[in-house]
Amino acid sequence: MSPANVEEWFGGNLTLYLTYITSRELTILTPVASCQQLQAIVKGVDLAFDHMGTDTRSDVARWVVGVIPSLGCSMSGDGLDHTFWRFKTIVNITDLVAIDQNFDVIQRVEELLPFQLGQLWTIPGAISVTIAQKVFDRLAAIPGAQTLVDFWDELSSPQAKPGNVSVDVRHTMLVRTLEHLGSQLPTLAESQVHQWLEKRLASVLDTIDASVLHHIPVTLPCGPYRALVAAISTRYKDLVQSQKRDVFNFLKSFLTQKSRNTGPACDGRTNTRNWFTKYLGRFSQEATYLQLVSYHQRFDVGAVLDLLTNNQLGYALACSDLLTTTELDPRFTRFFQQSTTEAVHQILTTFTRTARSPGPT
């Protein structure tokens, strides 16, 4: 069957039927002998695109991908448009690169959909900071609240196997994402923020710093704030000291803000240990003991002895009533008995230095 005959049949006679066509039926209808014949078939099937279900569209796209290798069709230039028509919005980028090694997908970024953009990270050496910026410019131009979700869900899916991505690229990805997402965080539930930070953004969260946190409102509701602390705490060991200080400064701004709805208002009746883990997490290590006491209205040092640093414990001995009460808190006695000699030495050294100082530090 010539391309002209194919176009006559697929361009009119079979249109109603094509709405429900399957890849098996496409194979039975006619053997494809050339790229021109394939293009004529897909052009005709495309007429039914708007009326097709998602599964049918995917079936057609898979069929096209399966036919191309035996024909050697090029995807360069207008090849992609003429071969796939609107089914190009369904096909995986990895398939296109596999069937045509000369296909320059980076040059087509402005035509790709979010899930396809996410697949770019699986192509070795494809992503630089410049390309990452170009991808996020494209994402910003696509309307709809689902755009970033589709991109990150594709990128973080178990099936995705992104290649080695530099720190600079990952930082760019996090900054550009929070530029858009940051203002939305106050409107999300705690579970939704958890999904974003610990699932979708897990691979880039270790690049967090002041330039990222700048896009997150300090007036977060209590739930989203707790999700933020929990997520960043999981990457504490991966952060350099400057990043830890940036995060702590953000947390400090949250905990000391003047608000009836957030910050100190999240304290409520939360006991010291729960507050410590949920509102400071691992970053409690960056605070002084006196800061910790000032952030929580009913700070019970005995409840968090195992969570304090040796320096913080030394200050606690000097500045709290642990040693001035009639009976020594049994929690403190038990903690000291279970501590190493080195830890006790560090605690007592800080205690001695603090007790001799003229005022609180």
DRENZALO-105206 format. One record per residue (C-alpha): x, y, z; residue in one letter; residue number from 1. Coordinates in steps of 0.001 Angstrom, whole numbers, m for minus. Layout:
! residues N
> c1|c2|c3|sese|sero
> X|Y|Z|a|NUM
...
***
This chain:
! residues 361
> c1|c2|c3|sese|sero
> 0|0|0|m|1
> 1476|3357|m1065|s|2
> 1692|6352|1312|p|3
> m1135|7954|m707|a|4
> m3395|4928|m250|n|5
> m2453|4682|3421|v|6
> m3322|8335|3951|e|7
> m6651|7828|2172|e|8
> m7596|4964|4455|w|9
> m6176|6300|7729|f|10
> m7090|9880|6905|g|11
> m10804|9292|6494|g|12
> m12173|5796|5994|n|13
> m10968|4436|9343|l|14
> m11157|7572|11535|t|15
> m14054|6426|13765|l|16
> m12512|3001|14189|y|17
> m9066|4425|15046|l|18
> m10379|5885|18292|t|19
> m10123|2423|19844|y|20
> m7315|893|17787|i|21
> m4611|m1206|19455|t|22
> m995|m1787|18505|s|23
> m1857|m5391|17559|r|24
> m4545|m4173|15159|e|25
> m2171|m1600|13666|l|26
> 294|m4381|12939|t|27
> m2393|m6527|11308|i|28
> m3804|m3698|9170|l|29
> m731|m3127|7089|t|30
> 2984|m3932|7140|p|31
> 5019|m724|7283|v|32
> 7631|m628|4517|a|33
> 9032|2910|4814|s|34
> 9270|5949|7037|c|35
> 6929|7810|4667|q|36
> 4307|5098|5039|q|37
> 4666|5165|8834|l|38
> 4239|8938|8847|q|39
> 1074|8635|6742|a|40
> m394|6075|9142|i|41
> 370|8119|12265|v|42
> m932|11297|10613|k|43
> m4243|9559|10069|g|44
> m4373|8015|13541|v|45
> m3649|11463|14962|d|46
> m7066|12621|13686|l|47
> m8628|10450|16387|a|48
> m6178|11606|19102|f|49
> m8660|13888|20923|d|50
> m11181|11069|21279|h|51
> m8742|8379|22384|m|52
> m8369|7145|25916|g|53
> m4998|7357|27666|t|54
> m4290|3646|27190|d|55
> m5025|3811|23448|t|56
> m2726|6800|22970|r|57
> 46|5005|24845|s|58
> m513|1860|22802|d|59
> m135|3789|19546|v|60
> 3012|5548|20779|a|61
> 4580|2223|21781|r|62
> 3728|767|18390|w|63
> 5448|3653|16589|v|64
> 8535|3264|18793|v|65
> 8611|m443|17991|g|66
> 8370|62|14219|v|67
> 11029|2753|13788|i|68
> 14225|693|14421|p|69
> 13601|m1603|11423|s|70
> 13025|1427|9172|l|71
> 15874|3626|10410|g|72
> 13723|6767|10538|c|73
> 15491|9900|11727|s|74
> 14058|11961|14608|m|75
> 16141|15011|13725|s|76
> 14656|18156|12223|g|77
> 10962|17643|11484|d|78
> 11320|13883|11818|g|79
> 9916|13755|15341|l|80
> 6841|15825|14451|d|81
> 6103|14000|11203|h|82
> 6646|10547|12697|t|83
> 4781|10915|15987|f|84
> 2495|13896|15502|w|85
> 749|14495|18844|r|86
> 1846|11118|20138|f|87
> 5241|12726|20750|k|88
> 3724|14077|23982|t|89
> 3435|10501|25264|i|90
> 6628|8823|24103|v|91
> 9526|8445|26532|n|92
> 12626|10517|25788|i|93
> 14790|7506|26548|t|94
> 13053|5618|23720|d|95
> 13707|8431|21248|l|96
> 17397|8537|22114|v|97
> 17587|4741|21852|a|98
> 16052|4578|18361|i|99
> 18029|7527|16969|d|100
> 21411|8158|18582|q|101
> 21744|11393|16611|n|102
> 18556|12807|18113|f|103
> 19469|16000|20019|d|104
> 16810|16048|22697|v|105
> 18322|19102|24406|i|106
> 17406|21192|21372|q|107
> 13765|20152|21853|r|108
> 13462|21123|25544|v|109
> 10902|23823|24813|e|110
> 8569|21210|23289|e|111
> 8778|18621|26061|l|112
> 6245|17919|28767|l|113
> 7139|17681|32500|p|114
> 7523|13889|32636|f|115
> 9755|13970|29547|q|116
> 11879|16743|31051|l|117
> 12368|14562|34111|g|118
> 13707|11796|31881|q|119
> 16530|14018|30614|l|120
> 18428|13298|33830|w|121
> 18771|9640|32801|t|122
> 20831|10574|29737|i|123
> 24551|10458|30670|p|124
> 26218|13867|30479|g|125
> 23096|15646|29235|a|126
> 22552|18006|32159|i|127
> 24646|21048|33005|s|128
> 23662|24091|35047|v|129
> 22747|25881|31817|t|130
> 20543|23019|30647|i|131
> 18963|22696|34095|a|132
> 18064|26392|33974|q|133
> 16589|25888|30510|k|134
> 14507|22939|31771|v|135
> 13103|24933|34672|f|136
> 12352|27863|32365|d|137
> 10300|25419|30294|r|138
> 8547|24084|33416|l|139
> 7690|27630|34474|a|140
> 6084|28224|31070|a|141
> 3779|25202|31364|i|142
> 522|26195|33100|p|143
> m1025|24145|35878|g|144
> m297|23186|39474|a|145
> 652|19650|38416|q|146
> 3688|20668|36356|t|147
> 6364|20404|39051|l|148
> 4684|17349|40538|v|149
> 4842|15457|37218|d|150
> 8469|16470|36665|f|151
> 9687|15421|40116|w|152
> 7546|12283|40265|d|153
> 9206|11127|37042|e|154
> 12670|12082|38242|l|155
> 12269|10414|41649|s|156
> 10386|7307|40512|s|157
> 11912|3906|41375|p|158
> 12278|3183|37648|q|159
> 14349|6317|37023|a|160
> 18100|5923|37218|k|161
> 19569|9427|36961|p|162
> 23231|9613|36076|g|163
> 25840|11410|38137|n|164
> 24659|14970|38652|v|165
> 27008|17657|39940|s|166
> 26388|19558|43173|v|167
> 25934|22779|41191|d|168
> 23212|21221|39047|v|169
> 21428|19747|42058|r|170
> 21586|23104|43855|h|171
> 20138|24807|40779|t|172
> 17312|22269|40727|m|173
> 16492|22888|44397|l|174
> 16622|26685|44104|v|175
> 14439|26774|40990|r|176
> 11923|24370|42534|t|177
> 11621|26358|45765|l|178
> 11272|29585|43787|e|179
> 7874|28253|42779|h|180
> 7051|25811|45571|l|181
> 8211|27887|48546|g|182
> 5241|30260|48539|s|183
> 2885|27272|48336|q|184
> 4278|25439|51386|l|185
> 2099|27346|53895|p|186
> m1010|26070|52084|t|187
> 44|22405|52109|l|188
> m672|19779|54747|a|189
> 2230|18389|56766|e|190
> 2001|15098|54835|s|191
> 2203|16931|51494|q|192
> 5321|18847|52542|v|193
> 6802|15541|53718|h|194
> 6088|14053|50277|q|195
> 7848|16941|48594|w|196
> 10932|17180|50784|l|197
> 11624|13586|51785|e|198
> 10477|11893|48586|k|199
> 10621|14122|45524|r|200
> 13480|16425|46578|l|201
> 15483|13891|48579|a|202
> 18270|13705|45982|s|203
> 18938|17461|46040|v|204
> 18144|18411|49644|l|205
> 21785|18132|50705|d|206
> 22503|21329|48697|t|207
> 20220|23448|50886|i|208
> 21612|26803|51988|d|209
> 20526|30402|52570|a|210
> 19761|30961|48881|s|211
> 17265|28074|49013|v|212
> 15760|28936|52396|l|213
> 15222|32490|51150|h|214
> 12257|31177|49152|h|215
> 10534|29548|52157|i|216
> 8320|31864|54246|p|217
> 9377|31972|57893|v|218
> 5663|32238|58723|t|219
> 5071|28567|57902|l|220
> 2226|26885|59793|p|221
> 3365|24424|62464|c|222
> 2724|21278|60385|g|223
> 4714|22237|57261|p|224
> 7504|23547|59509|y|225
> 7744|20188|61312|r|226
> 7930|18404|57948|a|227
> 10736|20749|56878|l|228
> 12740|20092|60044|v|229
> 12261|16331|59748|a|230
> 13380|16294|56105|a|231
> 16483|18448|56500|i|232
> 17491|16586|59664|s|233
> 17822|13406|57609|t|234
> 20604|15126|55620|r|235
> 22368|16702|58629|y|236
> 25527|14596|58255|k|237
> 25790|15535|54571|d|238
> 25833|19283|55219|l|239
> 28942|21397|55738|v|240
> 29045|23753|58708|q|241
> 27987|26820|56734|s|242
> 24863|24990|55543|q|243
> 24053|23885|59094|k|244
> 24302|27476|60278|r|245
> 22076|28664|57410|d|246
> 19417|26111|58357|v|247
> 19679|26908|62073|f|248
> 19345|30641|61378|n|249
> 16123|29929|59478|f|250
> 14805|27756|62317|l|251
> 15783|30421|64833|k|252
> 13857|33056|62864|s|253
> 10814|30786|62919|f|254
> 11026|30051|66648|l|255
> 11528|33670|67696|t|256
> 9035|35438|65425|q|257
> 6184|37448|66898|k|258
> 3046|35638|65841|s|259
> m130|34273|67364|r|260
> m432|31505|64803|n|261
> 3034|30121|64193|t|262
> 6573|30098|65584|g|263
> 6317|30216|69404|p|264
> 2592|29495|69054|a|265
> 3499|25969|67896|c|266
> 4936|25310|71344|d|267
> 1488|24806|72881|g|268
> 1557|22036|75445|r|269
> 4235|20028|73666|t|270
> 6650|18417|76102|n|271
> 10318|19329|75845|t|272
> 11478|16143|74134|r|273
> 8817|16230|71425|n|274
> 9436|19930|70862|w|275
> 13180|19348|70694|f|276
> 12961|16641|68031|t|277
> 10146|18137|65973|k|278
> 11026|21835|65997|y|279
> 14840|21730|65932|l|280
> 15733|18148|65010|g|281
> 19437|17555|64524|r|282
> 20008|21298|64294|f|283
> 19585|21665|68060|s|284
> 23342|21013|68085|q|285
> 23907|24430|66500|e|286
> 22212|26316|69379|a|287
> 23606|27405|72727|t|288
> 21946|26027|75834|y|289
> 20530|29430|76706|l|290
> 18994|29700|73240|q|291
> 17304|26349|73696|l|292
> 15825|27417|77016|v|293
> 14551|30677|75535|s|294
> 12792|28922|72626|y|295
> 10642|26617|74790|h|296
> 8508|27979|77603|q|297
> 8726|24933|79853|r|298
> 12175|23598|78994|f|299
> 12910|20388|80944|d|300
> 16620|19713|80530|v|301
> 16324|16285|82151|g|302
> 14119|15096|79285|a|303
> 16743|15756|76609|v|304
> 20067|14983|78271|l|305
> 20896|12412|75593|d|306
> 20115|14904|72820|l|307
> 22340|17728|74078|l|308
> 25964|18173|73070|t|309
> 28642|17995|75740|n|310
> 29039|21779|75596|n|311
> 25303|22274|76014|q|312
> 25317|19893|78987|l|313
> 28163|21821|80597|g|314
> 26188|25044|80286|y|315
> 23085|23264|81596|a|316
> 24945|22287|84764|l|317
> 26109|25845|85293|a|318
> 22926|27691|84319|c|319
> 20062|25442|85446|s|320
> 18963|24287|88884|d|321
> 20241|20750|88341|l|322
> 22898|21109|91050|l|323
> 21001|23424|93401|t|324
> 17904|21346|94131|t|325
> 17652|19409|97397|t|326
> 17773|16088|95542|e|327
> 19779|15554|92378|l|328
> 17544|14623|89452|d|329
> 17898|10830|89058|p|330
> 17806|11248|85267|r|331
> 20986|13288|85448|f|332
> 22702|10785|87767|t|333
> 21772|7909|85469|r|334
> 22968|9819|82404|f|335
> 26369|10527|83982|f|336
> 26782|6906|84981|q|337
> 26183|5798|81407|q|338
> 28476|8419|79818|s|339
> 32069|7820|78726|t|340
> 34964|9273|80692|t|341
> 35826|11545|77769|e|342
> 32273|12907|77565|a|343
> 32149|13584|81323|v|344
> 35479|15393|81085|h|345
> 34198|17636|78272|q|346
> 30986|18383|80170|i|347
> 32813|19299|83373|l|348
> 35364|21409|81487|t|349
> 32568|23508|79987|t|350
> 30813|23635|83362|f|351
> 33935|24925|85107|t|352
> 34639|27529|82452|r|353
> 31018|28734|82481|t|354
> 30741|28803|86290|a|355
> 33845|31003|86494|r|356
> 32658|33465|83854|s|357
> 31109|36740|85115|p|358
> 27824|36245|83267|g|359
> 25858|33874|81031|p|360
> 27271|33061|77597|t|361
***
